[in-house]
């Protein structure tokens, strides 16, 4: 699969979340939310890969929608972590990155729906 801006941002985001999760464990706080974030954030790129190798345009769009749902879920968990005030240094950057990926996913889905 050739690299795209969206794919690169998704895998970078997933890597940042994996590193965040490892650091979060050191806080010795309940990690239920962080585990949910880890699952949803790493699923974005996985679904992008599946979309690329889909059987049809409809399959591609479906997988992209799943990636968008996972991205929206990741954003929810990040915002919740910020609200509970665990004093996570890079939380605003992670939220910004997630919002950027969300915008790219929406744009990609809309483009795919319009193309013949």
Buried (B, 14 or more C-beta within 10 A) or exposed (E): EEEEEBBEBBBEBBEBBEEBBEEBEEEEEEBEBBBBBBBBBBBBBBBBBBBBEBEEEEEBBBBBBBBBBBBBBBBBBBEEBBEEEBEBEEBEEBBEBBEBBBEBBEEBBEEBEEEE
